[in-house]
Amino acid sequence: MRVLTKQEVIDIIYGCTVLGTGGGGSLEGGIAIVEQDFEAGRDFILADLSEVPDDEMVAVPYVCGSISPLTPEEEAKYEGLPSMDVTEAVRSFQVLEEYYSKEFYGVISTELGGENTADAFHVAALMGKPIIDADPAGRSVPELQHSTFYINDVPITPLAVATPFGDTAVINNVVNDLRAEDLVRAMSVVSKNMIGVTDHPVNGATLKKSVIPNAITYSLNIGKALREANEAGEDAAAAICEAAGGKILFRGAVKDFGYDTVDGFTVGDAVLDGEGEYEGHEYKVWFKNEHILSYRDGEIDVTVPDLICVIDSEGVPVTNPFYEKGQRLTIFALPAPKEWTTERGLEVFGPKSFGFDIEYVPFTEK
């Protein structure tokens, strides 16, 4: 167990934004969240998964919703409603502790994403708890059932929710994680497309058998590779690929993009015209909050659970749906955590789970 330096925390947020594959919240939002903790003199304590006592409880705080910006008409619906003096993730964590009438030992992030991982870090720092060096996704994911907890049959409930306006609830039981997704998403849709959730209250013994170890350290290594390449004026995407076994997929400029908010998700695509060695070719990335599939010249190229990552010409990770025409981007793939490449993992988070009748083929085999 150790206290992270400020540079390490910033590198983690950058790394998580890369691994967020377009989702997981904005880089700027994540940095702003942890900056307030640094200004308040709070510590970020990282604990190895093996350090969690088997009989102590850990829970998973995060924010669920669409990543689309609200229209002025949507903003007007919420005028006059109160706001909380803590974040939605913090309040949901507090509500679940109140439900159990006990303090939890630590915090684990729900996914690797610029803002959602920062939300978990903020809960941990504010409440004086360690953040566990593990994760149930190893990247960002769009739905609650996209979790190694789910593929390991660990119940998602009891779970607590908190809206931006202070409404709170505890859901004691659900039919399954897909039903939990529907319930939480519905509450998000009527709450500025954003709701705080804390779920999967588990003891240390269960946690160790259910999540991906060393996920925060992995994010740190990705963020460090990105920063050091940018500082040296080198190719950041190439540096990340070298550090993590990735592959450059395409370089080009955005020629078209679009999105819509569908049932609480940001769904859309971005299309690039190739430049340099990719000139004369086209590349499209389709996203449902996160990048799910990519197409080269109209043919499927890379699919989930592999990570489809995007950074701009300045070496900054790009999140959906914030593209600009003419924006120069590099698209690269990183390997999926092994937990997602099992038969059960692909059933939950392979291309068929999104309605695409195609088989998953690792990009490393192409």
N, C-alpha and C positions, 0 to 999 in steps of 0.2 A: 504494500500500500504506500502511495507516495502523493505528494502535492505537485500538481502540474504547474509548469511555468506559464506565464501569459502567452509566450510565443508558441508553446505546445498546444494550448487551447485554441489559439487562432489557427494554427496548422490543422488541428482536428476539424474545425468548422469548414475550412477550405476543402480538406479531404472528403468530408461528409457531403459537401455540395457536389463534388465530382461524382462520388458514389451514389448520390441521389438520383442520377440519371434523369435530370430535368425536374424531378419532384422533391419532396421533403422540405419545401420552403426555401426562401431566398437566402443567399449568402449575406446580403446586407442585414436582413432581419436577424439572422443567427448571430452575427457579430454584435449587433446592438443589444441582444439579450445578454450575452456574456460580459459585455463592457460594463453594464450596470452592476454586475457582481464584482468586477475588479475595482470599480469606483467605490463600492461599499466595503472593500477590504475582505471579501469572502474568499475562501479557499475552494479549489476544485481538487478533490481527493479521488484518485483512481485506484480501485481495488481489483486485484486479479480474481478471476472467477473462483479459484481454489481457496481464496481467503474468506469467502462468504460462509459463515457457520451454517451447518446443515439444518439447524432448527430455527434459524432466524428468517423473517419474512422480507421479501423484496417485491416491489411492484413497478409497473411500467406506465409512466405519465407521458402524454403527448397531446398534440392538437390534430383533430380530424376535420377535413372539409375540402372544398374546392380551392384550387390555387388561382382561379380567375379573379381579376379585380372586379369590385362591385360597380355597377352603374350608378349614376346619381339617383335614379328612381329607386333602386334597391337600398341605397343608403338612407333615403328619406323614410323608408318603412320603419327604421329603427330609431328615428329621432325621438328624444324624450325619455328613452329607456336608460336606467342607471348603468354605471360601469363599476367593476370591481377594482380594489387596490392591489390585487395580486393577479397573476396570469391565470388563464383557464386551466392550464396543466397543473399549476400549483394547487388551485382550489380543488380540482378533482382528486388530487393526491391526498389533500387534507380530509376530504369527505370520506375517502376509503379508509384512512386511518381511524377516523371517528366511528365508522361502521364497525371496525374490528376492536375498537377501544384499546388500541395499542399503537406504538410507533413502529414503523418498519425500519429494518436495518439499513437498507440502501435502495438505490434507484438503478434501473436499467433502461436504456433507450429502446423505443419500439422499432426503430429503423435508423439507417445512416442517411441523414439529410441535413442540409445546412441549418434549418430552423428547428426541425423536430428533435435532432440530437441536442441542439442548444437548449431547447425547452427542458429536456431531461437534466442537462447540466445545471440549469438554473434552479430547478427543484432541489437537486442535491446540494448545491452551494447554499441556497437560502435556508434549507432545513438542516444543514450540518451533517449531511449523510454522504457516504462514498458513492461514486458512480462506478458501476461494475464494468470491467473490460470485457464486454460480451454484448450480443445483440441477437434478436430473433429473426433478422432478415438479411443482414450482411450487405444491404443496399437500401434504397427506398422502394416502397411497394404501395400500390393504390388502395388495397382493401384489407380489412381487419383479419380475414382468414389467411392472408399471405404472410404466414408466420410459422417459424419452426415449432412454436408452441402447438399450433394446430396440427402439424404433421406428426407431432409426438403425443397427440391426444391429451394435452394439458388444458383444462377448462379456462375459458376467458373470463368467467364470472367468479365471484361478484365483481362488477365493474362500476365505477362512479363516473358521472359526467357533470360538467359545469359549463354553462353558456357564458358569453361575454357580459351578460347582464346580471349574473349572480344566481340564475336558476340552477338547482342541483338535483341530482337523483342518483339512487343506487339501483342497479338492475341485478337482482339476486340470481336469476337463472335465465338461460336462453336455450332454444332448441339446439342450435349449433352456432358456430362462428359466423356463418353466412347470414344467419338471422340477426346476430349481434351487429354485423355490418349494416344491415338494412335499418335497424332501429337507431343506431348512432348517426348514420348518414341522414336519416329523416330529421332528427333533431338539429343537425348541423344546417340543413337547408333553411330552417326557419330561425337561424341564429347567426346571421351574417356569413353563412357558409363556413363557420368555424366553431368548434366545440372542444373543450378540454376533456380528455378521457384518461382514466387510470384503470388498467386492467391487469389480468394475470397475477393476482397476489399469490405468490408461491414461496415455499421454504427453500433454503439453500440447496438441499439435497435434490429437489425436483428441478430447480434452476440449472444445476450443473449437467443434467441429462437432456436439457431441452433447448439450449441456445447455442449460438456460434461463438466460440471463445476468441478472445484477442481482437474483437472487431474494432474497438476504439484505437488500439495500437495500430491496426491496419490503416485506419483513417489518418492517423498521425503520420504514418510513413508516406501515404499518398500526398497529403498536404505539404509535407516537408520537401518531397521531390518536386512538386509544383512550384513552391516558393524558391527553392534553390535554382531551378532552371530559369525562372523569371528573373531572378537577381543576376544571373550570369548571362542573360540575353540569349539563352538557348531555347530549343524547342520543348515547351512544357509537356505537350501531349506525348512526344517521344520519350521524355524522361519518365513520365508516369507509366507508360507501357513497358519500359525497360525494368522499372521497379516492381511491377505487378503482373508480368506475363501477358500484357495486352497487345493490341494490334491496331495500327492506324487503318481506318476504313475509308475515309474520304476527306478531301479538303476542297472547299469551294465557298461560294457566296449565296446567300439566301435570295431566291427569286420569287418565292411565294410561301405564304403561311396563313393559317387560319385556325380558329378554335371555337368551341361552344361549351357552355356549362350544361351537362347532361346528368340528371339525377344526382347532383352534388359532386360530379367529377369534371375536370377540365379535359376535354377530348378534342384532339386536333392533329395537325401535322405541319411539318416544315419541309420545303423542297429546296435543294441546292443545285446550282450549276457548278460543275467541276472546274478547278483551276490547276495549273501546272501539269503534273503527270495525270491528273484526273480530268483534264479538259476534254470536252466532248461527251462527258457522262453526266448523269443526273442521280441524285441521291435523295431519298425521302425517309423521314423518321415520323412514325405514328406514335402518338402518346395518349395515355389515359392517366392523367397526372404525371406518371413516369413514362419514359420511352419503353415501348413494348416490342415493336418490330421496326426494322429498317429495310428499305428496298433499294437495290442498285439497278438503274435502268429498267425499273418496273418488275424486277424479280426479287423475291425474298432474299435478304442477305443474312441478317442477324436477328435473333428473337430472344425473348426472355426464356430462361432465367439469366442468360448472359447480360452483362451491363453494357448499354449503349450510352456513351458519355459524350458530352459536347463542351468544348471550350472555344473562346473567341480568339482573335488574332493578338490580343493583349495577354493571353494566358489566363483568362478568368473564366471559371465554369459558368455556363448559361443554364438558366432554369426556364421552364415552360410557364406561360406561353409568350415570353418576352423576346420575340425575334424582331428584327428590322430588315427591310429589303436592302440588299447589298452588303449586309453584315457578313464578314468573312469568318468561317468556322472550321474547326477540325473535329471530325467525328471519329471516335475510337471505341474499341470494345475491350472490356476486362472480363476475366473468367468468373462464372457464377460460383458462389460457395457450393461445396460438394453436397451439402444438405439438399439443395434444390435440384440436383441432377439425379437423384434417386427416383424410382418409379412413383413413390408417393409424392415427392417434391414436385415432379413434373405434372402430376395430376392436379395439384393445387395451384402451381405457378408456372406452368408451361404454356405454350401458345394456344393449345386447345382450351385452356381454362378461360381464355378471352374470346372464344368463338371462332378461332382460326383452325381450319382442318389441315394442319401441317404438323410434321414431326419436328421436334427439337434436334438440331444438329449443332454441336459446339462450334463456335467460330474457329477454334484451334484446329478443327478437322477440315476446314475449307481451304 
